[in-house]
C-alpha cells in the first residue's frame, strides 16, 4: 500500500543523508523506523540473531583499542 507523507525540508534532508550513509533507500529507512516504533522490529533481537549467525568484525578490536590509542598518542608526541 502506498502512503504519502509531507516532510519538513530539514527532516527530509536528514532522511536523505542518513539513508545514503546506510546505503538504503529513503523508503526502506522509513519502513524500518515505523516497524521499530510499532514494536514489530526489535533492534536488540536483531542484534542477538546477527551475533548468533557468526563472527562479526575483528574480535580483537575492543581488546586492543586502549593499547592502539596509546601507541598513536605516543607517536604524535614524538613528532
N, CA, C and O atoms as a Tripos MOL2 file, in Angstrom:
@<TRIPOS>MOLECULE
protein
  316   315    79     0     0
PROTEIN
NO_CHARGES

@<TRIPOS>ATOM
      1 N           0.8420   -1.1690    0.0000 N.3       1 UNK1
      2 CA          0.0000    0.0000    0.0000 C.3       1 UNK1
      3 C           0.8920    1.2380    0.0000 C.2       1 UNK1
      4 O           1.8580    1.3110    0.7590 O.2       1 UNK1
      5 N           0.5840    2.1650   -0.8110 N.am      2 UNK2
      6 CA          1.3530    3.4020   -0.8930 C.3       2 UNK2
      7 C           0.7740    4.4330    0.0710 C.2       2 UNK2
      8 O          -0.4420    4.5700    0.2040 O.2       2 UNK2
      9 N           1.6700    5.1510    0.7370 N.am      3 UNK3
     10 CA          1.2800    6.2110    1.6600 C.3       3 UNK3
     11 C           2.1270    7.4270    1.3200 C.2       3 UNK3
     12 O           3.3210    7.3110    1.0450 O.2       3 UNK3
     13 N           1.5000    8.5820    1.3410 N.am      4 UNK4
     14 CA          2.2180    9.8190    1.0480 C.3       4 UNK4
     15 C           2.2860   10.6570    2.3160 C.2       4 UNK4
     16 O           1.2820   10.8460    3.0030 O.2       4 UNK4
     17 N           3.4830   11.1570    2.6200 N.am      5 UNK5
     18 CA          3.6830   11.9660    3.8110 C.3       5 UNK5
     19 C           4.4780   13.2110    3.4370 C.2       5 UNK5
     20 O           5.4800   13.1230    2.7280 O.2       5 UNK5
     21 N           4.0390   14.3500    3.9050 N.am      6 UNK6
     22 CA          4.7740   15.5890    3.6640 C.3       6 UNK6
     23 C           5.7460   15.7920    4.8260 C.2       6 UNK6
     24 O           5.3710   15.7020    5.9950 O.2       6 UNK6
     25 N           6.9880   16.0640    4.4790 N.am      7 UNK7
     26 CA          8.0190   16.2750    5.4950 C.3       7 UNK7
     27 C           8.5610   17.6920    5.4150 C.2       7 UNK7
     28 O           8.6190   18.2950    4.3440 O.2       7 UNK7
     29 N           8.9510   18.2020    6.5560 N.am      8 UNK8
     30 CA          9.6480   19.4740    6.6150 C.3       8 UNK8
     31 C          10.9490   19.3180    5.8180 C.2       8 UNK8
     32 O          11.5690   18.2570    5.8820 O.2       8 UNK8
     33 N          11.3760   20.3260    5.0800 N.am      9 UNK9
     34 CA         12.5980   20.2050    4.2780 C.3       9 UNK9
     35 C          13.8320   19.7900    5.0810 C.2       9 UNK9
     36 O          14.6760   19.0480    4.5790 O.2       9 UNK9
     37 N          13.9400   20.2570    6.3070 N.am     10 UNK10
     38 CA         15.0950   19.8920    7.1390 C.3      10 UNK10
     39 C          15.0570   18.3940    7.4650 C.2      10 UNK10
     40 O          16.0810   17.7140    7.4020 O.2      10 UNK10
     41 N          13.8790   17.8940    7.8100 N.am     11 UNK11
     42 CA         13.7400   16.4660    8.1160 C.3      11 UNK11
     43 C          14.0090   15.6290    6.8730 C.2      11 UNK11
     44 O          14.6630   14.5890    6.9530 O.2      11 UNK11
     45 N          13.5100   16.0740    5.7330 N.am     12 UNK12
     46 CA         13.7470   15.3250    4.5010 C.3      12 UNK12
     47 C          15.2390   15.2900    4.1620 C.2      12 UNK12
     48 O          15.7430   14.2670    3.6970 O.2      12 UNK12
     49 N          15.9370   16.3790    4.3860 N.am     13 UNK13
     50 CA         17.3800   16.4230    4.1120 C.3      13 UNK13
     51 C          18.1150   15.4420    5.0250 C.2      13 UNK13
     52 O          19.0130   14.7290    4.5770 O.2      13 UNK13
     53 N          17.7340   15.4030    6.3100 N.am     14 UNK14
     54 CA         18.3580   14.4600    7.2420 C.3      14 UNK14
     55 C          18.0340   13.0230    6.8580 C.2      14 UNK14
     56 O          18.8930   12.1460    6.9360 O.2      14 UNK14
     57 N          16.8050   12.7860    6.4470 N.am     15 UNK15
     58 CA         16.3900   11.4560    5.9980 C.3      15 UNK15
     59 C          17.2290   11.0130    4.8060 C.2      15 UNK15
     60 O          17.7300    9.8890    4.7820 O.2      15 UNK15
     61 N          17.3820   11.8790    3.8330 N.am     16 UNK16
     62 CA         18.1770   11.5760    2.6460 C.3      16 UNK16
     63 C          19.6240   11.2690    3.0260 C.2      16 UNK16
     64 O          20.2180   10.3170    2.5190 O.2      16 UNK16
     65 N          20.1850   12.0820    3.9220 N.am     17 UNK17
     66 CA         21.5750   11.8990    4.3400 C.3      17 UNK17
     67 C          21.7660   10.5740    5.0710 C.2      17 UNK17
     68 O          22.6990    9.8320    4.7640 O.2      17 UNK17
     69 N          20.9020   10.2680    6.0250 N.am     18 UNK18
     70 CA         21.0490    9.0400    6.8040 C.3      18 UNK18
     71 C          20.8240    7.7930    5.9510 C.2      18 UNK18
     72 O          21.5480    6.8070    6.0870 O.2      18 UNK18
     73 N          19.8360    7.8340    5.0860 N.am     19 UNK19
     74 CA         19.5790    6.6910    4.2030 C.3      19 UNK19
     75 C          20.7860    6.4490    3.2970 C.2      19 UNK19
     76 O          21.1770    5.3080    3.0540 O.2      19 UNK19
     77 N          21.3670    7.5420    2.8030 N.am     20 UNK20
     78 CA         22.5470    7.4310    1.9490 C.3      20 UNK20
     79 C          23.7250    6.8350    2.7140 C.2      20 UNK20
     80 O          24.4340    5.9740    2.1930 O.2      20 UNK20
     81 N          23.9340    7.2900    3.9460 N.am     21 UNK21
     82 CA         25.0210    6.7570    4.7630 C.3      21 UNK21
     83 C          24.8590    5.2570    5.0270 C.2      21 UNK21
     84 O          25.8400    4.5160    5.0730 O.2      21 UNK21
     85 N          23.6160    4.8250    5.1960 N.am     22 UNK22
     86 CA         23.3420    3.4110    5.4510 C.3      22 UNK22
     87 C          23.2870    2.5780    4.1730 C.2      22 UNK22
     88 O          23.2780    1.3480    4.2230 O.2      22 UNK22
     89 N          23.2500    3.2570    3.0380 N.am     23 UNK23
     90 CA         23.2020    2.5500    1.7550 C.3      23 UNK23
     91 C          21.8410    1.9300    1.4670 C.2      23 UNK23
     92 O          21.7420    0.8910    0.8150 O.2      23 UNK23
     93 N          20.7880    2.5890    1.9670 N.am     24 UNK24
     94 CA         19.4310    2.0920    1.7280 C.3      24 UNK24
     95 C          18.5870    3.2200    1.1490 C.2      24 UNK24
     96 O          19.0010    4.3800    1.1440 O.2      24 UNK24
     97 N          17.4100    2.8710    0.6650 N.am     25 UNK25
     98 CA         16.5100    3.8870    0.1190 C.3      25 UNK25
     99 C          15.8090    4.6170    1.2580 C.2      25 UNK25
    100 O          15.7470    4.1220    2.3840 O.2      25 UNK25
    101 N          15.2870    5.7900    0.9520 N.am     26 UNK26
    102 CA         14.5170    6.5340    1.9490 C.3      26 UNK26
    103 C          13.2960    5.7210    2.3620 C.2      26 UNK26
    104 O          12.9110    5.7170    3.5310 O.2      26 UNK26
    105 N          12.7000    5.0430    1.4100 N.am     27 UNK27
    106 CA         11.5230    4.2240    1.6960 C.3      27 UNK27
    107 C          11.8560    3.1110    2.6950 C.2      27 UNK27
    108 O          11.1020    2.8820    3.6410 O.2      27 UNK27
    109 N          12.9800    2.4210    2.4890 N.am     28 UNK28
    110 CA         13.3950    1.3640    3.4220 C.3      28 UNK28
    111 C          13.7080    1.9350    4.8020 C.2      28 UNK28
    112 O          13.3980    1.3110    5.8170 O.2      28 UNK28
    113 N          14.3140    3.1070    4.8430 N.am     29 UNK29
    114 CA         14.6240    3.7590    6.1120 C.3      29 UNK29
    115 C          13.3400    4.0450    6.8870 C.2      29 UNK29
    116 O          13.2470    3.7610    8.0810 O.2      29 UNK29
    117 N          12.3600    4.6050    6.1980 N.am     30 UNK30
    118 CA         11.0820    4.9450    6.8230 C.3      30 UNK30
    119 C          10.3560    3.6850    7.2930 C.2      30 UNK30
    120 O           9.8290    3.6500    8.4040 O.2      30 UNK30
    121 N          10.3280    2.6450    6.4430 N.am     31 UNK31
    122 CA          9.6650    1.3900    6.8350 C.3      31 UNK31
    123 C          10.3130    0.7930    8.0760 C.2      31 UNK31
    124 O           9.6180    0.3200    8.9750 O.2      31 UNK31
    125 N          11.6410    0.8140    8.1280 N.am     32 UNK32
    126 CA         12.3600    0.2800    9.2740 C.3      32 UNK32
    127 C          12.0090    1.0650   10.5400 C.2      32 UNK32
    128 O          11.7660    0.4740   11.5920 O.2      32 UNK32
    129 N          11.9850    2.3840   10.4370 N.am     33 UNK33
    130 CA         11.6670    3.2310   11.5930 C.3      33 UNK33
    131 C          10.2550    2.9660   12.0980 C.2      33 UNK33
    132 O          10.0310    2.8920   13.3060 O.2      33 UNK33
    133 N           9.3130    2.8250   11.1910 N.am     34 UNK34
    134 CA          7.9200    2.5590   11.5840 C.3      34 UNK34
    135 C           7.8120    1.1960   12.2670 C.2      34 UNK34
    136 O           7.1230    1.0580   13.2770 O.2      34 UNK34
    137 N           8.4940    0.1910   11.7130 N.am     35 UNK35
    138 CA          8.4480   -1.1480   12.3150 C.3      35 UNK35
    139 C           9.0230   -1.1350   13.7290 C.2      35 UNK35
    140 O           8.4980   -1.8140   14.6120 O.2      35 UNK35
    141 N          10.0920   -0.3750   13.9560 N.am     36 UNK36
    142 CA         10.6850   -0.2970   15.2920 C.3      36 UNK36
    143 C           9.7520    0.4190   16.2630 C.2      36 UNK36
    144 O           9.5930   -0.0210   17.4020 O.2      36 UNK36
    145 N           9.1370    1.5100   15.8310 N.am     37 UNK37
    146 CA          8.2320    2.2630   16.7020 C.3      37 UNK37
    147 C           6.9980    1.4320   17.0540 C.2      37 UNK37
    148 O           6.4960    1.5110   18.1750 O.2      37 UNK37
    149 N           6.5140    0.6480   16.1130 N.am     38 UNK38
    150 CA          5.3370   -0.1760   16.3660 C.3      38 UNK38
    151 C           5.6640   -1.4650   17.1150 C.2      38 UNK38
    152 O           4.7590   -2.2240   17.4630 O.2      38 UNK38
    153 N           6.9460   -1.7180   17.3650 N.am     39 UNK39
    154 CA          7.3440   -2.9150   18.0980 C.3      39 UNK39
    155 C           7.4110   -4.1650   17.2450 C.2      39 UNK39
    156 O           7.5560   -5.2690   17.7700 O.2      39 UNK39
    157 N           7.3070   -4.0040   15.9470 N.am     40 UNK40
    158 CA          7.3840   -5.1530   15.0320 C.3      40 UNK40
    159 C           8.8220   -5.6120   14.9020 C.2      40 UNK40
    160 O           9.0900   -6.8060   14.7680 O.2      40 UNK40
    161 N           9.7450   -4.6680   14.9420 N.am     41 UNK41
    162 CA         11.1600   -4.9700   14.7860 C.3      41 UNK41
    163 C          11.8870   -4.4600   16.0230 C.2      41 UNK41
    164 O          11.8780   -3.2620   16.3050 O.2      41 UNK41
    165 N          12.5170   -5.3720   16.7600 N.am     42 UNK42
    166 CA         13.2370   -5.0130   17.9770 C.3      42 UNK42
    167 C          14.7410   -5.0620   17.6880 C.2      42 UNK42
    168 O          15.2700   -6.1360   17.4020 O.2      42 UNK42
    169 N          15.4380   -3.9260   17.7560 N.am     43 UNK43
    170 CA         16.8720   -3.9100   17.4520 C.3      43 UNK43
    171 C          17.6880   -4.8810   18.3010 C.2      43 UNK43
    172 O          18.6550   -5.4630   17.8110 O.2      43 UNK43
    173 N          17.3140   -5.0630   19.5590 N.am     44 UNK44
    174 CA         18.0610   -5.9750   20.4350 C.3      44 UNK44
    175 C          17.9340   -7.4140   19.9420 C.2      44 UNK44
    176 O          18.9110   -8.1640   19.9430 O.2      44 UNK44
    177 N          16.7430   -7.7910   19.5250 N.am     45 UNK45
    178 CA         16.5230   -9.1460   18.9990 C.3      45 UNK45
    179 C          17.3020   -9.3500   17.7090 C.2      45 UNK45
    180 O          17.9040  -10.4020   17.4950 O.2      45 UNK45
    181 N          17.2840   -8.3300   16.8460 N.am     46 UNK46
    182 CA         18.0180   -8.4240   15.5830 C.3      46 UNK46
    183 C          19.5110   -8.5710   15.8320 C.2      46 UNK46
    184 O          20.1810   -9.3360   15.1380 O.2      46 UNK46
    185 N          20.0430   -7.8440   16.8170 N.am     47 UNK47
    186 CA         21.4650   -7.9310   17.1430 C.3      47 UNK47
    187 C          21.8080   -9.3220   17.6700 C.2      47 UNK47
    188 O          22.8420   -9.8820   17.3050 O.2      47 UNK47
    189 N          20.9580   -9.8800   18.5190 N.am     48 UNK48
    190 CA         21.1910  -11.2350   19.0340 C.3      48 UNK48
    191 C          21.2250  -12.2510   17.8990 C.2      48 UNK48
    192 O          22.0700  -13.1450   17.8870 O.2      48 UNK48
    193 N          20.2990  -12.1130   16.9380 N.am     49 UNK49
    194 CA         20.2690  -13.0200   15.7920 C.3      49 UNK49
    195 C          21.5390  -12.8790   14.9690 C.2      49 UNK49
    196 O          22.1040  -13.8770   14.5220 O.2      49 UNK49
    197 N          21.9840  -11.6650   14.7710 N.am     50 UNK50
    198 CA         23.1950  -11.4090   13.9980 C.3      50 UNK50
    199 C          24.4110  -12.0090   14.6910 C.2      50 UNK50
    200 O          25.2600  -12.6200   14.0410 O.2      50 UNK50
    201 N          24.4980  -11.8370   16.0080 N.am     51 UNK51
    202 CA         25.6280  -12.3810   16.7590 C.3      51 UNK51
    203 C          25.6520  -13.9030   16.7320 C.2      51 UNK51
    204 O          26.7280  -14.5000   16.7090 O.2      51 UNK51
    205 N          24.4980  -14.5300   16.7340 N.am     52 UNK52
    206 CA         24.4240  -15.9940   16.6750 C.3      52 UNK52
    207 C          24.8360  -16.5300   15.3040 C.2      52 UNK52
    208 O          25.2810  -17.6720   15.1820 O.2      52 UNK52
    209 N          24.6830  -15.6930   14.2710 N.am     53 UNK53
    210 CA         24.9240  -16.1570   12.9030 C.3      53 UNK53
    211 C          26.4000  -16.3250   12.5710 C.2      53 UNK53
    212 O          26.7260  -16.9350   11.5530 O.2      53 UNK53
    213 N          27.3000  -15.8070   13.3930 N.am     54 UNK54
    214 CA         28.7230  -15.9740   13.1110 C.3      54 UNK54
    215 C          29.5400  -14.8310   13.6560 C.2      54 UNK54
    216 O          29.0300  -13.9600   14.3590 O.2      54 UNK54
    217 N          30.8110  -14.8430   13.3240 N.am     55 UNK55
    218 CA         31.7310  -13.8180   13.8070 C.3      55 UNK55
    219 C          31.4210  -12.4800   13.1630 C.2      55 UNK55
    220 O          31.0140  -12.3980   12.0040 O.2      55 UNK55
    221 N          31.6280  -11.4300   13.9540 N.am     56 UNK56
    222 CA         31.3990  -10.0730   13.4680 C.3      56 UNK56
    223 C          32.6920   -9.2760   13.5930 C.2      56 UNK56
    224 O          33.2720   -9.2050   14.6760 O.2      56 UNK56
    225 N          33.1340   -8.6940   12.5280 N.am     57 UNK57
    226 CA         34.2850   -7.8070   12.5690 C.3      57 UNK57
    227 C          35.5470   -8.4470   13.1050 C.2      57 UNK57
    228 O          35.7560   -9.6510   12.9570 O.2      57 UNK57
    229 N          36.3840   -7.6420   13.7230 N.am     58 UNK58
    230 CA         37.6370   -8.1160   14.3130 C.3      58 UNK58
    231 C          37.4010   -8.4150   15.7860 C.2      58 UNK58
    232 O          37.1000   -7.4980   16.5500 O.2      58 UNK58
    233 N          37.5280   -9.6570   16.2040 N.am     59 UNK59
    234 CA         37.2740   -9.9910   17.6070 C.3      59 UNK59
    235 C          38.2560   -9.3380   18.5720 C.2      59 UNK59
    236 O          37.9300   -9.1510   19.7450 O.2      59 UNK59
    237 N          39.4570   -8.9850   18.1020 N.am     60 UNK60
    238 CA         40.4550   -8.3780   18.9820 C.3      60 UNK60
    239 C          40.3440   -6.8580   19.0450 C.2      60 UNK60
    240 O          41.0850   -6.2240   19.7950 O.2      60 UNK60
    241 N          39.4510   -6.2700   18.2870 N.am     61 UNK61
    242 CA         39.3900   -4.8080   18.1800 C.3      61 UNK61
    243 C          39.1510   -4.1350   19.5230 C.2      61 UNK61
    244 O          39.8580   -3.1870   19.8650 O.2      61 UNK61
    245 N          38.1830   -4.5940   20.2810 N.am     62 UNK62
    246 CA         37.9030   -3.9380   21.5520 C.3      62 UNK62
    247 C          38.9510   -4.2780   22.6080 C.2      62 UNK62
    248 O          39.1710   -3.5030   23.5380 O.2      62 UNK62
    249 N          39.5890   -5.4200   22.4680 N.am     63 UNK63
    250 CA         40.6060   -5.8220   23.4450 C.3      63 UNK63
    251 C          41.8860   -5.0190   23.2880 C.2      63 UNK63
    252 O          42.6090   -4.8120   24.2630 O.2      63 UNK63
    253 N          42.1750   -4.5640   22.0790 N.am     64 UNK64
    254 CA         43.4400   -3.8680   21.8330 C.3      64 UNK64
    255 C          43.2710   -2.3700   21.6090 C.2      64 UNK64
    256 O          44.2450   -1.6820   21.3060 O.2      64 UNK64
    257 N          42.0620   -1.8550   21.7520 N.am     65 UNK65
    258 CA         41.8260   -0.4430   21.4400 C.3      65 UNK65
    259 C          42.6340    0.4810   22.3530 C.2      65 UNK65
    260 O          43.1750    1.4830   21.8850 O.2      65 UNK65
    261 N          42.7230    0.1680   23.6200 N.am     66 UNK66
    262 CA         43.4650    1.0170   24.5490 C.3      66 UNK66
    263 C          44.9440    1.0930   24.1610 C.2      66 UNK66
    264 O          45.5230    2.1780   24.1140 O.2      66 UNK66
    265 N          45.5420   -0.0460   23.8890 N.am     67 UNK67
    266 CA         46.9510   -0.0750   23.5040 C.3      67 UNK67
    267 C          47.1700    0.6520   22.1720 C.2      67 UNK67
    268 O          48.1750    1.3420   22.0000 O.2      67 UNK67
    269 N          46.2470    0.4990   21.2480 N.am     68 UNK68
    270 CA         46.3640    1.1500   19.9450 C.3      68 UNK68
    271 C          46.3240    2.6660   20.0910 C.2      68 UNK68
    272 O          47.1220    3.3730   19.4750 O.2      68 UNK68
    273 N          45.4040    3.1630   20.8970 N.am     69 UNK69
    274 CA         45.2890    4.6050   21.0970 C.3      69 UNK69
    275 C          46.5380    5.1530   21.7860 C.2      69 UNK69
    276 O          47.0480    6.2050   21.4000 O.2      69 UNK69
    277 N          47.0300    4.4480   22.8010 N.am     70 UNK70
    278 CA         48.2500    4.8900   23.4940 C.3      70 UNK70
    279 C          49.4220    4.9610   22.5320 C.2      70 UNK70
    280 O          50.2030    5.9110   22.5860 O.2      70 UNK70
    281 N          49.5630    3.9810   21.6590 N.am     71 UNK71
    282 CA         50.6400    3.9610   20.6800 C.3      71 UNK71
    283 C          50.5400    5.1530   19.7450 C.2      71 UNK71
    284 O          51.5450    5.8010   19.4530 O.2      71 UNK71
    285 N          49.3400    5.4470   19.2740 N.am     72 UNK72
    286 CA         49.1430    6.5810   18.3700 C.3      72 UNK72
    287 C          49.4520    7.9080   19.0550 C.2      72 UNK72
    288 O          50.0810    8.7850   18.4640 O.2      72 UNK72
    289 N          49.0080    8.0530   20.3120 N.am     73 UNK73
    290 CA         49.2740    9.2900   21.0400 C.3      73 UNK73
    291 C          50.7640    9.4790   21.2890 C.2      73 UNK73
    292 O          51.2800   10.5890   21.1580 O.2      73 UNK73
    293 N          51.4550    8.4080   21.6450 N.am     74 UNK74
    294 CA         52.9100    8.4880   21.8580 C.3      74 UNK74
    295 C          53.6310    8.8810   20.5700 C.2      74 UNK74
    296 O          54.5940    9.6480   20.5870 O.2      74 UNK74
    297 N          53.1430    8.3370   19.4520 N.am     75 UNK75
    298 CA         53.7590    8.6530   18.1630 C.3      75 UNK75
    299 C          53.5860   10.1440   17.8460 C.2      75 UNK75
    300 O          54.4880   10.7670   17.2880 O.2      75 UNK75
    301 N          52.4370   10.7100   18.1990 N.am     76 UNK76
    302 CA         52.2010   12.1310   17.9460 C.3      76 UNK76
    303 C          53.1080   13.0090   18.8230 C.2      76 UNK76
    304 O          53.5880   14.0520   18.3780 O.2      76 UNK76
    305 N          53.3320   12.5850   20.0490 N.am     77 UNK77
    306 CA         54.1800   13.3590   20.9550 C.3      77 UNK77
    307 C          55.6160   13.4070   20.4890 C.2      77 UNK77
    308 O          56.3020   14.4050   20.7120 O.2      77 UNK77
    309 N          56.0830   12.3620   19.8510 N.am     78 UNK78
    310 CA         57.4870   12.3130   19.4310 C.3      78 UNK78
    311 C          57.7590   13.1690   18.2000 C.2      78 UNK78
    312 O          58.9170   13.4130   17.8640 O.2      78 UNK78
    313 N          56.7210   13.6240   17.5310 N.am     79 UNK79
    314 CA         56.9020   14.4750   16.3270 C.3      79 UNK79
    315 C          57.4190   15.8220   16.6420 C.2      79 UNK79
    316 O          57.6170   16.6340   15.7380 O.2      79 UNK79
@<TRIPOS>BOND
     1     1     2 1
     2     2     3 1
     3     3     4 2
     4     3     5 am
     5     5     6 1
     6     6     7 1
     7     7     8 2
     8     7     9 am
     9     9    10 1
    10    10    11 1
    11    11    12 2
    12    11    13 am
    13    13    14 1
    14    14    15 1
    15    15    16 2
    16    15    17 am
    17    17    18 1
    18    18    19 1
    19    19    20 2
    20    19    21 am
    21    21    22 1
    22    22    23 1
    23    23    24 2
    24    23    25 am
    25    25    26 1
    26    26    27 1
    27    27    28 2
    28    27    29 am
    29    29    30 1
    30    30    31 1
    31    31    32 2
    32    31    33 am
    33    33    34 1
    34    34    35 1
    35    35    36 2
    36    35    37 am
    37    37    38 1
    38    38    39 1
    39    39    40 2
    40    39    41 am
    41    41    42 1
    42    42    43 1
    43    43    44 2
    44    43    45 am
    45    45    46 1
    46    46    47 1
    47    47    48 2
    48    47    49 am
    49    49    50 1
    50    50    51 1
    51    51    52 2
    52    51    53 am
    53    53    54 1
    54    54    55 1
    55    55    56 2
    56    55    57 am
    57    57    58 1
    58    58    59 1
    59    59    60 2
    60    59    61 am
    61    61    62 1
    62    62    63 1
    63    63    64 2
    64    63    65 am
    65    65    66 1
    66    66    67 1
    67    67    68 2
    68    67    69 am
    69    69    70 1
    70    70    71 1
    71    71    72 2
    72    71    73 am
    73    73    74 1
    74    74    75 1
    75    75    76 2
    76    75    77 am
    77    77    78 1
    78    78    79 1
    79    79    80 2
    80    79    81 am
    81    81    82 1
    82    82    83 1
    83    83    84 2
    84    83    85 am
    85    85    86 1
    86    86    87 1
    87    87    88 2
    88    87    89 am
    89    89    90 1
    90    90    91 1
    91    91    92 2
    92    91    93 am
    93    93    94 1
    94    94    95 1
    95    95    96 2
    96    95    97 am
    97    97    98 1
    98    98    99 1
    99    99   100 2
   100    99   101 am
   101   101   102 1
   102   102   103 1
   103   103   104 2
   104   103   105 am
   105   105   106 1
   106   106   107 1
   107   107   108 2
   108   107   109 am
   109   109   110 1
   110   110   111 1
   111   111   112 2
   112   111   113 am
   113   113   114 1
   114   114   115 1
   115   115   116 2
   116   115   117 am
   117   117   118 1
   118   118   119 1
   119   119   120 2
   120   119   121 am
   121   121   122 1
   122   122   123 1
   123   123   124 2
   124   123   125 am
   125   125   126 1
   126   126   127 1
   127   127   128 2
   128   127   129 am
   129   129   130 1
   130   130   131 1
   131   131   132 2
   132   131   133 am
   133   133   134 1
   134   134   135 1
   135   135   136 2
   136   135   137 am
   137   137   138 1
   138   138   139 1
   139   139   140 2
   140   139   141 am
   141   141   142 1
   142   142   143 1
   143   143   144 2
   144   143   145 am
   145   145   146 1
   146   146   147 1
   147   147   148 2
   148   147   149 am
   149   149   150 1
   150   150   151 1
   151   151   152 2
   152   151   153 am
   153   153   154 1
   154   154   155 1
   155   155   156 2
   156   155   157 am
   157   157   158 1
   158   158   159 1
   159   159   160 2
   160   159   161 am
   161   161   162 1
   162   162   163 1
   163   163   164 2
   164   163   165 am
   165   165   166 1
   166   166   167 1
   167   167   168 2
   168   167   169 am
   169   169   170 1
   170   170   171 1
   171   171   172 2
   172   171   173 am
   173   173   174 1
   174   174   175 1
   175   175   176 2
   176   175   177 am
   177   177   178 1
   178   178   179 1
   179   179   180 2
   180   179   181 am
   181   181   182 1
   182   182   183 1
   183   183   184 2
   184   183   185 am
   185   185   186 1
   186   186   187 1
   187   187   188 2
   188   187   189 am
   189   189   190 1
   190   190   191 1
   191   191   192 2
   192   191   193 am
   193   193   194 1
   194   194   195 1
   195   195   196 2
   196   195   197 am
   197   197   198 1
   198   198   199 1
   199   199   200 2
   200   199   201 am
   201   201   202 1
   202   202   203 1
   203   203   204 2
   204   203   205 am
   205   205   206 1
   206   206   207 1
   207   207   208 2
   208   207   209 am
   209   209   210 1
   210   210   211 1
   211   211   212 2
   212   211   213 am
   213   213   214 1
   214   214   215 1
   215   215   216 2
   216   215   217 am
   217   217   218 1
   218   218   219 1
   219   219   220 2
   220   219   221 am
   221   221   222 1
   222   222   223 1
   223   223   224 2
   224   223   225 am
   225   225   226 1
   226   226   227 1
   227   227   228 2
   228   227   229 am
   229   229   230 1
   230   230   231 1
   231   231   232 2
   232   231   233 am
   233   233   234 1
   234   234   235 1
   235   235   236 2
   236   235   237 am
   237   237   238 1
   238   238   239 1
   239   239   240 2
   240   239   241 am
   241   241   242 1
   242   242   243 1
   243   243   244 2
   244   243   245 am
   245   245   246 1
   246   246   247 1
   247   247   248 2
   248   247   249 am
   249   249   250 1
   250   250   251 1
   251   251   252 2
   252   251   253 am
   253   253   254 1
   254   254   255 1
   255   255   256 2
   256   255   257 am
   257   257   258 1
   258   258   259 1
   259   259   260 2
   260   259   261 am
   261   261   262 1
   262   262   263 1
   263   263   264 2
   264   263   265 am
   265   265   266 1
   266   266   267 1
   267   267   268 2
   268   267   269 am
   269   269   270 1
   270   270   271 1
   271   271   272 2
   272   271   273 am
   273   273   274 1
   274   274   275 1
   275   275   276 2
   276   275   277 am
   277   277   278 1
   278   278   279 1
   279   279   280 2
   280   279   281 am
   281   281   282 1
   282   282   283 1
   283   283   284 2
   284   283   285 am
   285   285   286 1
   286   286   287 1
   287   287   288 2
   288   287   289 am
   289   289   290 1
   290   290   291 1
   291   291   292 2
   292   291   293 am
   293   293   294 1
   294   294   295 1
   295   295   296 2
   296   295   297 am
   297   297   298 1
   298   298   299 1
   299   299   300 2
   300   299   301 am
   301   301   302 1
   302   302   303 1
   303   303   304 2
   304   303   305 am
   305   305   306 1
   306   306   307 1
   307   307   308 2
   308   307   309 am
   309   309   310 1
   310   310   311 1
   311   311   312 2
   312   311   313 am
   313   313   314 1
   314   314   315 1
   315   315   316 2
@<TRIPOS>SUBSTRUCTURE
     1 UNK1         2 RESIDUE 1 A UNK
     2 UNK2         6 RESIDUE 1 A UNK
     3 UNK3        10 RESIDUE 1 A UNK
     4 UNK4        14 RESIDUE 1 A UNK
     5 UNK5        18 RESIDUE 1 A UNK
     6 UNK6        22 RESIDUE 1 A UNK
     7 UNK7        26 RESIDUE 1 A UNK
     8 UNK8        30 RESIDUE 1 A UNK
     9 UNK9        34 RESIDUE 1 A UNK
    10 UNK10       38 RESIDUE 1 A UNK
    11 UNK11       42 RESIDUE 1 A UNK
    12 UNK12       46 RESIDUE 1 A UNK
    13 UNK13       50 RESIDUE 1 A UNK
    14 UNK14       54 RESIDUE 1 A UNK
    15 UNK15       58 RESIDUE 1 A UNK
    16 UNK16       62 RESIDUE 1 A UNK
    17 UNK17       66 RESIDUE 1 A UNK
    18 UNK18       70 RESIDUE 1 A UNK
    19 UNK19       74 RESIDUE 1 A UNK
    20 UNK20       78 RESIDUE 1 A UNK
    21 UNK21       82 RESIDUE 1 A UNK
    22 UNK22       86 RESIDUE 1 A UNK
    23 UNK23       90 RESIDUE 1 A UNK
    24 UNK24       94 RESIDUE 1 A UNK
    25 UNK25       98 RESIDUE 1 A UNK
    26 UNK26      102 RESIDUE 1 A UNK
    27 UNK27      106 RESIDUE 1 A UNK
    28 UNK28      110 RESIDUE 1 A UNK
    29 UNK29      114 RESIDUE 1 A UNK
    30 UNK30      118 RESIDUE 1 A UNK
    31 UNK31      122 RESIDUE 1 A UNK
    32 UNK32      126 RESIDUE 1 A UNK
    33 UNK33      130 RESIDUE 1 A UNK
    34 UNK34      134 RESIDUE 1 A UNK
    35 UNK35      138 RESIDUE 1 A UNK
    36 UNK36      142 RESIDUE 1 A UNK
    37 UNK37      146 RESIDUE 1 A UNK
    38 UNK38      150 RESIDUE 1 A UNK
    39 UNK39      154 RESIDUE 1 A UNK
    40 UNK40      158 RESIDUE 1 A UNK
    41 UNK41      162 RESIDUE 1 A UNK
    42 UNK42      166 RESIDUE 1 A UNK
    43 UNK43      170 RESIDUE 1 A UNK
    44 UNK44      174 RESIDUE 1 A UNK
    45 UNK45      178 RESIDUE 1 A UNK
    46 UNK46      182 RESIDUE 1 A UNK
    47 UNK47      186 RESIDUE 1 A UNK
    48 UNK48      190 RESIDUE 1 A UNK
    49 UNK49      194 RESIDUE 1 A UNK
    50 UNK50      198 RESIDUE 1 A UNK
    51 UNK51      202 RESIDUE 1 A UNK
    52 UNK52      206 RESIDUE 1 A UNK
    53 UNK53      210 RESIDUE 1 A UNK
    54 UNK54      214 RESIDUE 1 A UNK
    55 UNK55      218 RESIDUE 1 A UNK
    56 UNK56      222 RESIDUE 1 A UNK
    57 UNK57      226 RESIDUE 1 A UNK
    58 UNK58      230 RESIDUE 1 A UNK
    59 UNK59      234 RESIDUE 1 A UNK
    60 UNK60      238 RESIDUE 1 A UNK
    61 UNK61      242 RESIDUE 1 A UNK
    62 UNK62      246 RESIDUE 1 A UNK
    63 UNK63      250 RESIDUE 1 A UNK
    64 UNK64      254 RESIDUE 1 A UNK
    65 UNK65      258 RESIDUE 1 A UNK
    66 UNK66      262 RESIDUE 1 A UNK
    67 UNK67      266 RESIDUE 1 A UNK
    68 UNK68      270 RESIDUE 1 A UNK
    69 UNK69      274 RESIDUE 1 A UNK
    70 UNK70      278 RESIDUE 1 A UNK
    71 UNK71      282 RESIDUE 1 A UNK
    72 UNK72      286 RESIDUE 1 A UNK
    73 UNK73      290 RESIDUE 1 A UNK
    74 UNK74      294 RESIDUE 1 A UNK
    75 UNK75      298 RESIDUE 1 A UNK
    76 UNK76      302 RESIDUE 1 A UNK
    77 UNK77      306 RESIDUE 1 A UNK
    78 UNK78      310 RESIDUE 1 A UNK
    79 UNK79      314 RESIDUE 1 A UNK
